């Protein structure tokens, strides 16, 4: 924020020059008038000279201030907006800012010039988003700007800012693809828009299904220019489960009622099938719910989908698709004879098994205790190496290294909140994993959770190398609850 002061000396000299020149002109005028016949005119001219001298003397004392000495705004500059688009009305104290057609900024830092010994009262100025001196971000919304003059009797002036658009809201000709395919990978399309920015930086992009009449809305804001300095881009992210496949009309609506529609329609089609490898990471299917919930992409009813379930005991089940939520969440009918345990699910399309599979946890109840996965614990942000995946057969052991720390996320929080046998919080809860030797079942080892977290376990170097069966346990008030044995053996190396 820059507050500039006027040069008082220059102002005083200019005012004195104006007074002298005005007096000479008045004297010459009076000499040309017959004083006997024009006394009335002489009297009026004398009053006018006195008023001029008095008024000039007052401005000389308070240069640039209002008629009563109140502070004033002398200049209002907004970066990115031409000076011709900013009008300051000193009589009404209104500042009219006309936003350029392609303007996209969400906030700016103002440049202003004020009268001498004058400052902005930030806490009393709604124009600024952060109410503290020196914090001058303007969110480009209507508001007041309060100016305070530092004098014996402080004086204030409020200016009010109003935003206007340069013209009607409209889409520029859309030259992008009229057919959009929803793939597992997220990408973005841009709609060219004119005069989008007003007192709100965002709007709602509406997609209306031509066949069903259903509308989905997405919050959008312009990101950049779109092929022309006068046109902005409204970006729309296309992601799995974006909308139902179909033909759509595209429109945009602002909160103040301004709206526009894209010429023509856009066809949105389903893309490749995909499953989330860790679809049950924070979800457990239960016999009580009577459905198997699987997460993925493009899982629509018209694809004739089902899942083929198998467990370590060699049992196989088939579950047909019941319902789908925009292709990203699919519920499959629970097959008869299915028991609680860990399953690998392979997606079947039109009766043919696909290469897509995922791991499913099935409990007797929704809040049963279960192991979601196992992976090496890392402090950095590198990708997670999940060890329990459906891409490996049940006969391949899970390799854990002696002395290394692993994360074993479970349904501990969900289980602890069940209605019966609810513990007094989790403070007294003891968590551990039990390892039982496959070759000698009498040899068992309890590995307590680390102090850093109840999902973290460090494999002790004292445990002999070999093959083990893993069970997760939690002890509440001397009562032990545990999961079903893991579907694969553990090999400690």
Secondary structure, DSSP 4 states (H G I P E B T S, - for coil): -------HHHHHHHHHHHHHHHHHHHHHHHHTS-TTT-HHHHHHHHHHHHHHHHHHHHHHHSTT--TTS---EEEEEETTS-GGGEEEETTTTEEEEEEPTT---S-EEEEEEE-TTEEE-GGG-TTBSS-STT--EE-S--EEEEEEE-SSS-EEEEEEEEEEESS--EEPPP-S-SEEEE-SS-EEEEEEEES--SS-S-EEEEEEETTT--EEEEEE-EEEE-SSTT-EEEEEEE-TTSS-SEEEEEEEE-TTS-EEEEEEEEEEEE---EE-TTTTTT--EETTTTEEEEEEES--GGG-EEEEEE-TT--EEEEEEEEEETTTEEEEEPPTT--SEEEEEEEEETTEEEEEEEEEEEESSTT---B---EE--SS-PPP-BS--TTS-TTSPEEE-TT-EEE--BSHHHHHTSSSS--SSSTT-EEEEEEEESS-TT-EEEEEPPTT-TTEEE--TTSPSEEEEEEEEEEETTEEEEPPPPSS-EEE-
